[in-house]
Amino acid sequence: GLDKDGNGTWDGYLVGEPSSYGAGNWWSSKDFGVGSGMGYASFGTLQQYLTANPNARILSIGYSLGSGVLGAATIQSLTFGCTTFTFDYVAPPLKTLSIPADPTSSPQVCDGKHETASGSITVSATDHATYSIKGTDEGSDVSLSNVSGATPLIPGHYAVTATADEGFTLTENGQSLGVTHTWNLTVQASTLDCVQTLAPIPTAVTSTNQVCTAATTTAGTITVGQVVDETGVTDFFGAGVNYFINGKQVTSATTKVTPGTYTVTAVADPTTDASIQDGALSSWTVTIAAPSTSCGQLTTLAFTGVGGDTSVMLIMALLLLLAGAGVLTASRLRTRQG
């Protein structure tokens, strides 16, 4: 800090950055009468500053890493001109922080739904350290902070950085890594075709008629996708072929239906590359029959006469015979009484 006229008031800072502006050159954002340069209000040597400000006095000196620069250092002394300033502060030793394991990457994969799932980078979280991930190329534009566990990522190259909290330093397997450490990882793109490849699917449709007993009625059924061969029954329902009854897709292998005629169709699932096996049917006409008698009711005679059922005729003849015997018995009783 500089007091340019010796009145005890701070008038501005002089900053020397030899790596950027050359050794011996100093800049200031304040006007010290040495002329501007390099984008600053004042730019020149210390002699030029002294010539323009003969009564100038130094009020303070310091050291800066610069804006936005991350670093760590211990300054033991600063010398300016013929004056040296020493510092007796001793920083406490840093606590070691062991990294449980290096970050790892996983490639892009197929997720079982004929789609590509993201790859990922996994870090082992630990107390007193934070992780960040930045993408570097292959179209990646990623900057994530405070990540933990598995982070989904698109294919690309990434820098994973662990930063220890203040007062700690990172170690791994007994080796010091410093306050920060970076690993370079790659998330690979999937090398597989994520469209599932299915073998040609056989088809099958079976049915049962409606049946009944004296008390209950059992619905007819249409069953699809149950293929019978010499090894037994194999369930192919939902394996790549969709079935429809009268245009409506079925949601289970067996569907209860009422008596009637139905059209059943089989169509390969368009979300897969499945196909119907060569020679297998893809359309059926199925008739579900009703029971031959009314469920839970006795057969009755029509009012117009007796049908051709022999058993019914025998019963009627027996009834008539019994009725005739009754009339004959009553007649004999009347005769004896008379």
C-alpha positions as CSV (number, residue, x, y, z in Angstrom):
1,G,0.0,0.0,0.0
2,L,1.4,3.5,-1.0
3,D,0.9,7.0,0.4
4,K,2.1,9.0,-2.6
5,D,2.3,12.4,-0.9
6,G,3.5,11.6,2.6
7,N,0.3,12.8,4.4
8,G,-0.3,9.4,6.0
9,T,-3.3,8.5,3.8
10,W,-3.4,5.4,1.7
11,D,-3.6,6.2,-2.0
12,G,-3.5,2.8,-3.7
13,Y,-1.7,-0.5,-4.2
14,L,1.3,-1.2,-6.4
15,V,1.2,-4.8,-7.8
16,G,4.2,-6.6,-9.3
17,E,3.5,-9.7,-11.5
18,P,6.9,-10.5,-13.1
19,S,5.6,-13.7,-14.8
20,S,2.8,-11.7,-16.5
21,Y,4.3,-8.2,-17.1
22,G,8.1,-8.6,-16.7
23,A,10.5,-8.2,-13.8
24,G,10.7,-4.7,-12.3
25,N,7.2,-3.5,-13.7
26,W,4.4,-2.5,-11.3
27,W,0.8,-1.7,-12.0
28,S,-1.9,0.1,-10.1
29,S,-5.6,0.8,-10.6
30,K,-4.9,4.3,-9.1
31,D,-3.3,7.3,-10.9
32,F,0.3,7.8,-9.7
33,G,1.4,10.1,-12.5
34,V,3.6,7.5,-14.3
35,G,1.3,6.9,-17.3
36,S,-1.0,4.1,-18.0
37,G,-0.3,0.7,-19.6
38,M,-1.3,-2.9,-19.9
39,G,-4.9,-1.8,-19.2
40,Y,-4.1,-0.2,-15.8
41,A,-4.3,3.5,-14.7
42,S,-0.6,3.4,-13.8
43,F,2.2,1.1,-15.1
44,G,5.9,1.5,-14.6
45,T,9.1,0.8,-12.6
46,L,9.6,1.7,-9.0
47,Q,12.0,4.5,-10.0
48,Q,9.3,6.0,-12.2
49,Y,6.9,5.9,-9.3
50,L,9.5,7.5,-7.0
51,T,10.3,10.2,-9.6
52,A,6.7,11.1,-10.0
53,N,6.0,10.9,-6.2
54,P,9.2,12.0,-4.4
55,N,7.4,12.1,-1.0
56,A,5.8,8.7,-1.3
57,R,5.9,6.3,1.6
58,I,5.2,2.6,1.9
59,L,2.4,1.9,4.3
60,S,2.1,-1.9,3.9
61,I,3.2,-4.9,1.8
62,G,1.6,-8.2,1.1
63,Y,1.4,-11.3,-1.1
64,S,-1.6,-12.5,-3.0
65,L,-2.3,-15.7,-5.0
66,G,-4.7,-13.8,-7.2
67,S,-8.5,-13.8,-7.7
68,G,-10.0,-17.3,-8.1
69,V,-6.7,-19.2,-7.7
70,L,-6.7,-22.1,-5.4
71,G,-3.4,-22.8,-3.7
72,A,-1.6,-23.4,-0.4
73,A,1.7,-22.0,0.8
74,T,3.6,-20.9,3.9
75,I,5.2,-17.5,3.8
76,Q,8.1,-17.1,6.3
77,S,9.3,-13.6,5.2
78,L,8.8,-10.8,2.7
79,T,11.5,-8.4,1.6
80,F,10.8,-5.1,0.0
81,G,13.7,-2.9,-0.8
82,C,16.0,-3.0,2.1
83,T,13.4,-4.1,4.6
84,T,12.6,-7.7,5.5
85,F,9.5,-8.7,7.3
86,T,9.5,-12.1,9.0
87,F,6.6,-14.2,10.4
88,D,6.7,-16.5,13.4
89,Y,3.4,-18.2,12.8
90,V,3.7,-22.0,12.5
91,A,0.8,-23.7,10.8
92,P,-0.4,-26.8,12.7
93,P,0.3,-30.1,10.9
94,L,-2.4,-31.2,8.5
95,K,-4.5,-34.2,9.5
96,T,-4.3,-37.1,7.0
97,L,-7.5,-38.2,5.3
98,S,-7.4,-41.6,3.6
99,I,-9.3,-42.0,0.4
100,P,-11.2,-45.3,0.6
101,A,-10.9,-46.1,-3.1
102,D,-10.2,-44.5,-6.4
103,P,-13.3,-43.3,-8.3
104,T,-14.5,-45.8,-11.0
105,S,-16.4,-45.5,-14.3
106,S,-19.1,-47.7,-15.7
107,P,-19.9,-47.8,-19.5
108,Q,-23.2,-47.1,-21.1
109,V,-25.3,-50.3,-21.2
110,C,-28.6,-51.7,-22.4
111,D,-31.3,-51.5,-19.7
112,G,-33.4,-54.5,-20.7
113,K,-36.1,-52.3,-22.2
114,H,-34.4,-52.0,-25.6
115,E,-33.0,-48.6,-24.6
116,T,-29.6,-47.3,-23.7
117,A,-28.9,-46.5,-20.1
118,S,-26.4,-43.9,-19.0
119,G,-22.9,-44.7,-17.9
120,S,-21.7,-43.5,-14.5
121,I,-18.8,-42.5,-12.3
122,T,-18.8,-43.8,-8.7
123,V,-16.9,-42.1,-5.9
124,S,-16.5,-43.4,-2.3
125,A,-17.7,-40.6,-0.1
126,T,-15.6,-39.8,3.0
127,D,-15.9,-37.2,5.7
128,H,-13.9,-34.0,5.3
129,A,-13.6,-34.3,1.6
130,T,-15.7,-33.3,-1.4
131,Y,-15.8,-34.6,-5.0
132,S,-16.5,-32.7,-8.2
133,I,-16.8,-33.9,-11.8
134,K,-16.1,-32.0,-15.0
135,G,-16.5,-33.2,-18.5
136,T,-13.6,-32.5,-20.9
137,D,-14.7,-33.6,-24.5
138,E,-16.9,-35.8,-26.7
139,G,-19.7,-33.3,-26.4
140,S,-19.7,-33.5,-22.6
141,D,-20.6,-30.2,-20.8
142,V,-20.7,-31.3,-17.2
143,S,-19.7,-29.5,-14.0
144,L,-20.9,-31.2,-10.9
145,S,-20.0,-30.5,-7.3
146,N,-20.5,-32.3,-4.0
147,V,-21.1,-35.6,-5.8
148,S,-21.3,-39.0,-4.0
149,G,-22.1,-42.5,-4.9
150,A,-22.9,-43.3,-8.6
151,T,-23.5,-40.3,-10.9
152,P,-25.2,-41.0,-14.3
153,L,-23.2,-39.6,-17.2
154,I,-23.2,-39.6,-21.0
155,P,-20.1,-41.1,-22.7
156,G,-17.1,-38.9,-22.5
157,H,-13.9,-38.0,-20.6
158,Y,-14.1,-36.6,-17.1
159,A,-11.9,-35.2,-14.4
160,V,-12.9,-36.2,-10.9
161,T,-11.3,-34.1,-8.2
162,A,-11.3,-34.7,-4.4
163,T,-10.7,-31.7,-2.2
164,A,-9.9,-32.0,1.5
165,D,-11.5,-29.7,4.0
166,E,-9.2,-27.1,5.6
167,G,-6.7,-28.7,8.0
168,F,-6.7,-32.0,6.1
169,T,-4.5,-33.6,3.4
170,L,-5.4,-36.6,1.2
171,T,-3.6,-39.9,1.3
172,E,-4.2,-43.2,-0.4
173,N,-2.4,-46.4,0.6
174,G,-0.1,-44.4,2.7
175,Q,0.9,-42.1,-0.1
176,S,0.3,-38.4,0.2
177,L,-2.0,-36.9,-2.5
178,G,-2.0,-33.3,-1.3
179,V,-4.9,-31.1,-0.5
180,T,-6.5,-31.9,-3.9
181,H,-6.2,-34.8,-6.2
182,T,-7.6,-35.5,-9.7
183,W,-8.4,-38.7,-11.5
184,N,-9.1,-38.8,-15.3
185,L,-11.8,-41.3,-16.2
186,T,-13.7,-42.2,-19.3
187,V,-17.3,-43.3,-19.6
188,Q,-17.4,-45.6,-22.6
189,A,-20.3,-45.7,-25.1
190,S,-22.2,-49.0,-25.4
191,T,-20.8,-51.2,-28.1
192,L,-23.9,-53.4,-28.2
193,D,-27.1,-53.0,-30.1
194,C,-29.7,-52.2,-27.5
195,V,-32.6,-53.6,-29.5
196,Q,-33.3,-57.0,-28.1
197,T,-32.9,-59.9,-30.6
198,L,-35.6,-62.5,-30.2
199,A,-36.0,-65.9,-32.0
200,P,-39.2,-66.3,-34.1
201,I,-42.2,-66.9,-31.7
202,P,-44.6,-69.8,-32.2
203,T,-48.3,-69.1,-31.6
204,A,-51.3,-71.1,-30.3
205,V,-54.9,-70.6,-29.4
206,T,-57.2,-73.0,-27.5
207,S,-60.7,-72.7,-26.1
208,T,-63.3,-74.3,-23.8
209,N,-67.1,-74.1,-24.0
210,Q,-69.4,-72.8,-21.3
211,V,-70.5,-75.6,-19.0
212,C,-72.9,-75.9,-16.1
213,T,-74.2,-78.0,-13.3
214,A,-77.4,-77.8,-11.3
215,A,-76.0,-74.9,-9.2
216,T,-73.2,-73.1,-11.1
217,T,-72.2,-71.9,-14.6
218,T,-68.6,-72.0,-15.7
219,A,-67.7,-69.4,-18.4
220,G,-66.1,-70.4,-21.7
221,T,-62.4,-69.5,-22.1
222,I,-59.9,-68.5,-24.9
223,T,-56.3,-69.3,-24.0
224,V,-53.4,-67.9,-26.1
225,G,-49.6,-68.4,-26.3
226,Q,-49.6,-71.8,-24.7
227,V,-47.7,-74.0,-27.2
228,V,-48.0,-77.8,-26.8
229,D,-45.2,-80.1,-28.2
230,E,-43.6,-83.4,-27.3
231,T,-41.9,-81.7,-24.2
232,G,-45.2,-80.4,-22.8
233,V,-46.7,-76.9,-22.6
234,T,-44.5,-73.9,-23.1
235,D,-45.8,-70.4,-22.1
236,F,-45.0,-67.9,-24.9
237,F,-47.5,-65.3,-23.8
238,G,-45.8,-61.9,-23.5
239,A,-42.6,-63.2,-25.1
240,G,-42.8,-60.9,-28.2
241,V,-46.3,-61.6,-29.7
242,N,-49.4,-59.6,-28.8
243,Y,-52.9,-61.3,-29.0
244,F,-56.2,-59.7,-29.7
245,I,-59.8,-61.0,-29.3
246,N,-62.2,-59.1,-31.6
247,G,-59.6,-56.4,-31.9
248,K,-59.0,-55.9,-28.2
249,Q,-55.6,-56.8,-26.8
250,V,-55.7,-59.4,-24.1
251,T,-53.7,-58.8,-20.9
252,S,-53.5,-62.4,-19.7
253,A,-53.0,-65.8,-21.3
254,T,-56.6,-66.9,-20.5
255,T,-59.7,-64.8,-21.1
256,K,-63.2,-65.7,-19.9
257,V,-65.9,-65.2,-22.6
258,T,-69.6,-65.8,-23.2
259,P,-71.0,-68.1,-25.8
260,G,-70.4,-66.8,-29.3
261,T,-68.0,-66.6,-32.2
262,Y,-64.7,-64.7,-31.8
263,T,-61.8,-63.7,-34.1
264,V,-58.4,-64.1,-32.4
265,T,-55.3,-62.5,-34.0
266,A,-51.6,-62.6,-33.2
267,V,-49.2,-59.6,-34.0
268,A,-45.5,-59.4,-33.4
269,D,-44.7,-56.8,-30.7
270,P,-43.6,-53.6,-32.6
271,T,-41.3,-52.5,-29.7
272,T,-39.0,-55.5,-30.3
273,D,-37.6,-57.2,-33.3
274,A,-39.7,-60.3,-32.5
275,S,-41.4,-62.1,-35.4
276,I,-44.0,-64.9,-35.7
277,Q,-42.5,-68.3,-36.5
278,D,-42.7,-69.3,-40.1
279,G,-45.8,-71.5,-40.7
280,A,-47.4,-70.4,-37.4
281,L,-51.0,-69.1,-37.6
282,S,-51.7,-65.5,-36.9
283,S,-55.6,-65.6,-37.1
284,W,-58.2,-67.9,-35.7
285,T,-62.0,-68.1,-35.6
286,V,-63.1,-69.5,-32.3
287,T,-66.7,-70.6,-31.4
288,I,-67.7,-70.9,-27.7
289,A,-70.8,-73.1,-27.4
290,A,-73.5,-72.8,-24.8
291,P,-74.7,-75.8,-22.7
292,S,-77.3,-78.0,-24.3
293,T,-79.7,-77.4,-21.4
294,S,-80.5,-74.5,-19.2
295,C,-78.2,-74.3,-16.2
296,G,-79.9,-75.1,-12.8
297,Q,-83.5,-75.8,-14.3
298,L,-85.5,-79.0,-14.9
299,T,-86.6,-79.8,-18.4
300,T,-90.4,-79.0,-18.8
301,L,-92.9,-80.2,-21.3
302,A,-94.3,-77.8,-23.9
303,F,-98.0,-76.9,-23.6
304,T,-98.6,-78.2,-27.2
305,G,-97.9,-81.9,-26.4
306,V,-95.3,-84.4,-25.6
307,G,-92.0,-84.5,-27.4
308,G,-90.3,-87.6,-28.7
309,D,-88.5,-88.4,-25.4
310,T,-89.3,-92.2,-24.7
311,S,-88.7,-91.9,-21.0
312,V,-91.3,-89.1,-20.7
313,M,-93.8,-91.2,-22.6
314,L,-93.3,-94.1,-20.3
315,I,-93.9,-91.9,-17.3
316,M,-97.1,-90.5,-18.7
317,A,-98.4,-94.0,-19.5
318,L,-97.6,-95.1,-15.9
319,L,-99.5,-92.1,-14.5
320,L,-102.5,-92.9,-16.7
321,L,-102.4,-96.5,-15.5
322,L,-102.4,-95.5,-11.9
323,A,-105.3,-93.1,-12.5
324,G,-107.3,-95.9,-14.1
325,A,-106.7,-98.2,-11.2
326,G,-107.9,-95.6,-8.8
327,V,-111.2,-95.2,-10.8
328,L,-111.7,-98.9,-10.9
329,T,-111.2,-99.3,-7.1
330,A,-113.7,-96.5,-6.4
331,S,-116.3,-98.2,-8.6
332,R,-116.0,-101.5,-6.8
333,L,-116.4,-99.8,-3.4
334,R,-119.7,-98.1,-4.6
335,T,-121.0,-101.5,-5.9
336,R,-120.5,-103.2,-2.5
337,Q,-122.1,-100.4,-0.6
338,G,-125.1,-100.6,-2.8
